[in-house]
Amino acid sequence: MIGRFLLVMATVWGLAMPVAYGADVPDSLKLEKELQSLSWPGFRSVVEAIPKLKAEVDRHGQLGWQYVRANYRTYPWKKNIDRLDPDQRRQLATLIRTAKSTGAAKSRGPAGS
């Protein structure tokens, strides 16, 4: 009885969250590896679509984008990805998948060639 009361109070106070909440949130390390594996145009379009990631690069101005272009495959993006909320991580995962499929389609060339 007291255990149930404590669980209810913890939920009301925001101390307990459902177990399934984090289950479908993509892993930061996996997202980092997938982001680093994109071509430069794909990488840039993904980063520009996520405001927190874009702001991190933009705060360094034009030199920031030049640095990122030269180092994006080895730069540790995990810390920045960790700062994203679960919905933003899901959006990032979707954008990476889209960029990969678009890049794969472009590399194959026109159908029938």
Helices and strands as residue ranges (DSSP letters): H 2-12, G 19-22, H 28-36, H 40-49, H 51-58, H 61-71, H 78-82, H 86-108
